[in-house]
Amino acid sequence: MSRLPFPLAVLTLALPVHADEQLSAGAALQLLDAGDAAQVIEMRGKEGQPQPVHWNILTYDRQSPVYLRALEIRSGRVDDEGESHAFYPSRLPDGRFDLMRLRIDSPVAFEILGLQAGKAGIGFDSVDYLLYCRPFDSEPVWRLTAVDRSGRLAGIVDLSGESGSVLRTVWYRWPVRDRGFPEIIDSAMNGEPPVPVAPPAPAVPPSVPPPMPSNLPQQPAASKAVVAPADPGSPFESDPVKVIPLPPANPNPLPGADPKP
């Protein structure tokens, strides 16, 4: 069974695989053969503390009657769960992300979640992971859902699986005594821009066109146009003015010709 080569960042951050122990996404993906790894639509891990003990993966299978196949990875083993009706025909997946663009493993994604939660003053007990494809792109995107000890939502963080940039944060502040509707702090609604993790690439200066040779013949200047009042009888009488172009002037009149008609 051939393995798909992974970026160095994923390989170095992958956790070791032992029975019933926590497993990083990078370590789980390395267990797939090249065919399945190239067809991943999404990957989910539940109740990570901080990492889950198993991952559920959906792959695109053109030979299947429902086009999707489910896999479960647990204890270093890949189990084929058969056909999946998670999307087609009523829902559409966002696409297949490019696994070679995956630079952020789940332990690093958890660290980014922790930093963002610390800034917001939010505590949580476990994390649900979702790795999916960014719509209309092949970029992998992480969605980390933080859950508190009561099983309530504490926060959701979307970040790029390629660069680590935080795309969106949503935090939930629940009342201490009243279990009513929480206060929600949504960066997308507050107009907060995405938070880059890596420094942006330097801008490429625009190319300067080469100077034109000075010995080229000069073109005569274009004739100006005159503005005339609109014709009351024309179908365009609602327009205030009409632009009437003049014929170009002859820059080289014939000898002996009268310049005035």
N, C-alpha and C positions, 0 to 999 in steps of 0.2 A: 504494500500500500504506500503510494508516494505521498510525501508531505509537501505542503505549500510553504515556500520560504517566507519568513516574516521579517518585518523591519527590526533593526537591532533594539530599538526602544522596547518593543513588545517582548522580545526574547529575554532581555536582561531584567525585566520587571515581572516576568511570569513566576508564580509561586510554585513550589514543588508539588507533585501530585501524590497524595497518600490517601488511603481509604478513609472515607467519611471526614475528610478535612476540607478546609476552605480552599477554593480553587479560583484563580484569577481567570479573566476572559482570555488573555493571551495563552495561558497554559491549556485551557479548554480547546481553543481553536487549533492548537498544534496537534491535537489528537484526530482532527478530521483529515480525510484524504483530500488530494488536490481538487477533485471534482466537486465534492460537497463544499469545500472552503470557497471556491469561486462562485458559488450560487447562494450565499447566505443573504437572506432578506432581513432577518432580525434575530436578536439574541437577548434572552431574558434570564436574570438571576434574582431570586427572591430571598428576602430576609437575610441580607448580608450583614455580618457582624465582625469585621467590616466586609468580608467577602462571602458569597454564597457557597454552599456545599455542592450545588449542582446547577447546571445551565440548560435551558431549553432553547433550541435553535430551529428556525424555519428556513428551509432551502427551497429554491425554485427547481421543480422537476418537470421538465417538458413531457416526459413519458407517462406521468401520472394523470389519471382522469381529472383530478382536481388541481393539478399543477403545483401542489405544495406537499412537502414532506417534513415531518417533525422528527427531530433528534433530541435525545437527552444525554448529557455528559455528566457522569457521576463516578467518583472513585477511580478515575483514570480509564473509564470505559465508555464507549459510545454505543448507545442503544437506539435502534431505529423504531420510532413510535408509529410509523405508517403515515397514511394520508392525513392532511390537515385541511380543515375548512375555515381557517382563521380569517381568510381574506376573500378569495374568489367564491361566488360571483358578485356578491353584494358590496364588498369592500375592495379597494385597490391598495396593494402595497406601494410604498414610496419608491421602491426600486431595489436593486442589488448594490450594496456599497462595495467599493474597491478595497479589498483587504490589505493591499500594499500601501494604502494611504493611512492605515491605522497605526498611529504613533503613540497614542495614549492608552495604556492598559488600565484595567479597572482599579488597581491600587492607586495609581496616580490620579485617576478621576475621583476616587474617594478623598484623597488629600485636597484636591481643589474644592470639593463639596465642603469639607471641614473648614477650610479657610473662609469660604463665603458665608457659611453658617455662623462662624465666630464673629465676623464683621457685623452680621445682622443680629447677634445675640440670641440665636436659636439653638436649642439643644435637641438631640434626637437619639434614638436607640438602635435602629437598624436602617438598612438601605435596600431598596429595590432597584435593580439595574435594567436598563433597556438600551441596546445598541441597534441603531437602525440607519437607514440611508436618508441623507438630506434630500428633500424633494427637488426634482429636476437637476440632480447632481449625483456624483458617485462618492461624495464625502461621507465618512461614517460620523454619526452624531450620538453622543451619550445623553440619556435622560436619567438622572438620578433622583429617586423619590425617597426623601427622608421621612421616617415614621417614628413617632414618640412611643413611650412605654404604654400608653393607653390605646395604641393602634390608630391614632389620628395622624393626619397629614401634618408634617412639620415644615416641609419645603420641597420644592422641585427645582433642580438646576439642569439646564441644557448646556452642553459644551461640545466643542468640536473634538472629535476623536483623532483629528489630524494635527491640529495646532494647540489644543488645550484652551482656546479662547472661550470664555464664558459667554454664551449667546443670550441666556435669559435666566432670571432667578424669580421664584415666586415663594414667598414666606407666609406662614399662617401663624397668627398670634391668637391663641384660644383664651377666652376669659377664664380667670382662676376659679371662680365659683359657678358662674353661669355657663352651661354647656351649649350656648347658643351659637350663632353664626360668628366665625372668627374674623379678625381683622386680616386683610390680605394685602400684601405689599408685592406688586407685580412690576418688575422692571420694564416690561414691554408697554404697560399702560402709563408708567411714569415717565416715559421718554428717555430712559437711560440707555446709552449705547452699549454694544457688546464690550466686554472687558478682555483685551488681548493679554495672553500670557507671555508669548514670545515677542521680542521686539519686531516691529514691522520691517520688511525688506526695504533697503534704500531705494528712493525713487530714481528711475532711469531718466536722465535728462533728454528732452526731445531733440531729435536730430535736426541739424541746421542745414537747409538746402544749399548746395554750392552756388556761388555767385554766377550770374548770367554773363556771358561774354559781351564785351562792350562794342564789338564790331557788328552785332546783329542789326538789321534794318529796323527802324522805329515804326511802330504802327501809328497811323493818324488817330488823333483823339476822337472819341465818339461824339456825335452831335447831340446837343441837349434837346430836350422836349419842351414844348410849350403847353400851358394849361389853358383850356378854353371852357367857357360856361357849358353846362349840359344842355342838350337839345330838348326843348319841352316836348317835342313829338316823338322822341325815341323811347324804346321800352326801358331804357336805363335812366329815365328822368329823375328817379329818386336819388341817384348818385350826384353829389354836389359838383364834381368836376370830371372831365375826361382827359386822359393823357394821350396826346397825339404825337407820335414820333415823326421827326423830320427826316428827309432823305439825307444820306451822308454827303458832305461837301466834297467837291473835287479838289484835292490838294495841288494838282498839276494841270491848270487849264491850258488849252491849246494856244499857241502863239496867234495873236490877232483876234482872238475870240473876245466878245464883249462880256465882261463879268456880270453885267446887269441884264437880265432878260427884258 
